[in-house]
Amino acid sequence: MQVLQAGKHKLLLLELDTEFVSNIVRQAGFDVKVEDRKRSLVLDLEAPQRESPLLLFDAADPGNLGWFSRCQFYVDGHTGTVLQTPIFVANRTDRQGNILPNSVRLQINKELPAAFRLPGKQPVNEQMLYAVLYNLLSALMTTGVGVCGGSVVRPLAGRTERGGSTN
């Protein structure tokens, strides 16, 4: 990790090891394609042997209350940000534009404000980010990740369709 000074702004530059990240992703049960960009790391993830969708669910739907109460991660549905992390989530689609239920794209920002903190007010470093990444991937497979509002990130599991009026 490096600290960069740009005028009065301080940035943390994470030095992520793409091979180490790939190993973490594989341990969590995903196939991965990694693209190392200058300011971010992009991961195309797929769980091909998984028969059910990844546990990315609509946190606002009362039918998903059981998942909502036990999940550790929440995604802002307007931006794709995994709250309190430098990670963004996006749906992946097939050639016809249908959302792939076993696949997501993650982007990990490498440049962060110096004051950035992970959950629990922990300062960010590569090792902490690796742990958060593994926990997020495990949650997608086992406990669930809630999508809060918005229409940019679509839920993959649970009650994903809004029904008509209940009157």
C-alpha positions in Angstrom: 0.0 0.0 0.0 1.2 3.5 -0.9 0.1 6.9 0.3 -0.2 9.5 -2.5 -0.4 13.2 -1.9 -2.1 15.4 -4.6 -2.2 18.9 -3.3 -4.2 18.9 -0.1 -5.7 15.4 -1.0 -4.3 12.2 0.3 -5.0 8.9 -1.4 -4.3 5.3 -0.5 -3.1 3.2 -3.4 -3.7 -0.5 -2.8 -1.3 -2.9 -4.4 -3.6 -5.9 -5.0 -2.0 -9.2 -6.1 -4.2 -10.5 -9.0 -3.0 -14.1 -8.5 -3.8 -14.0 -4.8 -7.3 -12.5 -5.5 -7.9 -15.2 -8.1 -7.1 -17.9 -5.5 -9.4 -16.3 -3.0 -12.2 -16.3 -5.6 -11.6 -19.9 -6.5 -11.6 -21.0 -2.8 -15.0 -19.3 -2.5 -16.3 -21.5 -5.3 -16.3 -19.2 -8.3 -14.6 -19.3 -11.7 -13.0 -15.9 -12.4 -11.7 -13.8 -15.2 -9.5 -10.9 -13.8 -8.8 -7.6 -15.6 -6.2 -5.5 -13.8 -6.8 -1.8 -14.6 -4.8 1.2 -13.5 -7.3 2.3 -10.8 -9.4 -0.8 -10.2 -9.5 -4.6 -10.4 -12.4 -6.1 -12.3 -13.6 -9.6 -11.6 -16.1 -11.5 -13.8 -17.3 -14.3 -11.5 -19.3 -17.3 -12.3 -20.5 -20.3 -10.2 -21.2 -22.8 -13.1 -21.8 -25.8 -10.9 -24.4 -23.9 -8.7 -27.9 -24.9 -9.6 -29.7 -22.1 -7.7 -29.1 -18.3 -8.2 -26.4 -16.5 -6.2 -28.0 -15.1 -3.0 -28.3 -11.4 -4.1 -31.8 -10.5 -3.0 -34.1 -7.5 -2.7 -33.7 -6.3 0.9 -37.0 -4.2 0.7 -39.3 -7.2 0.0 -40.9 -8.5 3.2 -40.8 -12.0 1.7 -37.0 -11.8 2.0 -37.0 -10.8 5.7 -35.2 -14.1 6.8 -32.2 -13.3 4.5 -32.2 -9.6 5.4 -31.9 -10.3 9.1 -28.7 -12.5 8.7 -26.8 -10.8 5.9 -23.5 -9.0 6.5 -23.3 -7.1 3.2 -25.7 -4.6 1.5 -25.5 -3.2 -2.0 -26.7 0.2 -2.9 -29.0 -0.7 -5.9 -28.5 2.8 -7.4 -24.7 2.6 -7.7 -23.7 -1.0 -7.1 -21.5 0.0 -4.1 -21.1 -2.7 -1.5 -21.6 -0.5 1.5 -18.5 0.4 3.6 -16.2 -1.3 1.1 -14.3 -0.2 -2.0 -16.2 -2.9 -4.0 -18.9 -2.5 -6.6 -21.3 -5.2 -7.8 -23.0 -5.4 -11.2 -25.2 -8.0 -12.9 -23.9 -9.9 -15.9 -26.1 -10.6 -18.9 -26.2 -13.1 -21.7 -26.3 -12.1 -25.4 -30.0 -11.6 -25.3 -29.8 -9.2 -22.3 -31.1 -11.7 -19.7 -29.5 -11.5 -16.3 -27.2 -14.5 -15.5 -28.3 -15.9 -12.1 -25.0 -17.6 -11.3 -22.7 -14.7 -12.3 -21.8 -11.2 -11.2 -19.1 -8.6 -11.9 -17.1 -7.0 -9.1 -14.9 -4.0 -9.3 -12.4 -3.3 -6.5 -11.1 0.3 -6.4 -7.4 0.6 -5.8 -7.4 4.3 -5.0 -9.2 5.3 -1.8 -9.4 8.5 0.3 -6.9 8.3 3.2 -9.8 8.5 5.7 -11.5 5.4 4.2 -12.5 2.9 6.8 -13.9 -0.7 6.5 -16.8 -1.8 8.8 -15.8 -1.5 12.4 -13.8 1.6 11.6 -10.8 -0.6 10.6 -8.3 1.1 8.4 -8.0 -0.4 4.9 -5.0 -2.5 3.7 -4.6 -5.3 1.3 -5.0 -8.1 3.8 -8.2 -6.6 5.3 -9.6 -6.2 1.7 -8.8 -9.8 0.9 -10.7 -10.9 4.0 -13.7 -8.7 3.1 -13.7 -10.0 -0.5 -13.7 -13.6 0.7 -16.6 -12.9 3.2 -18.6 -11.1 0.4 -18.1 -14.1 -1.9 -19.1 -16.5 0.8 -22.2 -14.5 1.5 -23.2 -14.6 -2.1 -23.0 -18.4 -1.9 -24.5 -19.1 1.6 -26.0 -16.3 3.7 -27.1 -13.6 1.2 -26.3 -10.1 0.2 -29.1 -7.5 0.3 -29.8 -5.0 -2.6 -31.2 -1.8 -1.2 -33.3 0.3 -3.6 -32.5 1.3 -7.1 -32.7 -0.4 -10.5 -29.0 -0.6 -11.5 -28.3 -3.9 -9.6 -31.1 -6.5 -9.9 -31.6 -9.2 -7.3 -30.9 -12.8 -8.4 -32.6 -14.7 -5.6 -35.7 -14.7 -3.4 -38.8 -12.8 -4.5 -37.4 -10.7 -7.3 -40.6 -9.8 -9.1 -42.9 -7.2 -7.6 -46.5 -8.5 -7.6 -49.6 -6.4 -8.3 -51.7 -4.6 -5.7 -52.5 -6.6 -2.6 -55.9 -4.8 -2.2 
